[in-house]
């Protein structure tokens, strides 16, 4: 099991951690005093099942049709073709974020592949550890 300890960031009401040996940042929403318990429970679940969740993400992105759209978060009219995103190669994971108080079992995971242009990062939205959607944003 992956171990982590959340540390508060004060005024931003975010709690951060890093999973040792995984180079994986964790962010949980909360108050200035403590992280939100329901969101911590989701983070604990995702981290505990990280090998399974990572495999589900990789299966999800590799199953996208080559011409499937991966929309840019800042402009949904603009997108990458999934076939140009390097999803068939190594996915370098960056962060797991659990911050939606209205949907406490939701999390997002960011990763990059270096494609199509070296400046794109991808975000997969998860529900109970299962991928729902993917978007891109500028790194």
Order of alpha helices (4+ residues) and beta strands (2+ residues): beta-beta-beta-alpha-alpha-beta-beta-beta-beta-beta-beta
